[in-house]
Amino acid sequence: MAKKYKLKEDKMPRSVDYCGLDTVNWVKLNKGKEVELDAVPENAKQYLREIKDQKIEKVKKVKVEGK
């Protein structure tokens, strides 16, 4: 299952092989976007952080009547 990743810092170095990523994903990451990866290349691990889905809880408001 693919997971979403984003850069920890502003930019990722190009190095010889784009840190093991394909060029399209490398460009997206350096533009500040998220990418979905099945596996993170060893050379890219230090630059990426996994994006976890955030659950939003809905709070029900209850009207309390005074005495």
N, C-alpha and C positions, 0 to 999 in steps of 0.2 A: 504494500500500500504506500502510495506516495505521500510525503509529508511536505508541509510548506516551510520555506526558509527565507530569511532576510539577512542582510549584512549587519554585523555588529557595529562596524565603523562606517565611515563615509564611502570609501573606495576599496576595492580588492585589486592587488597587483596583477598585472597581466601575466608575468613570468613567461616561460617558454610555451606552456600548454594551457593557458588560461586557468591555472590551478586545477586542472583535470575536468573542468566543466566544458560543455559545448559553448560555442561562441554566443549563441542566442541567450542562453541563461546567464552567462557572464555579463553581457551588456545590460540585461534586465536588472540584475542585482546592482550594478554600478549606477543605474538610474534611480535606485531606491525602491524598486518593485520587489514583490515576492515571487518566488518560483517554486514549483513542485518537483521534488526529486525522489526517485526510488531509493537511491543510495548517494551518500555524500562522499566525494573523492577525498582521500587522505590529505592532499595538499590544500583543500578548501575548508576543512573542518575548523581551523582556527579563526576563520573569517565569518562563519555563518552561525546563526542562532535559529532554532526551530520556533515556528510560530504555533502556539497552542490555541485551540479554539476557546474563546471566552464565552462562558455561559452567562446569560443575563437573566437574573431572577426578576419576575414581576411581583411587585408588592401590591396587595389589595388594600385599598383604603377603606376604612370602616368609619362611618359617621357616628359619633357618640353624641347623644342628646343630653343636655344638661338637666339638672333636677328642677 
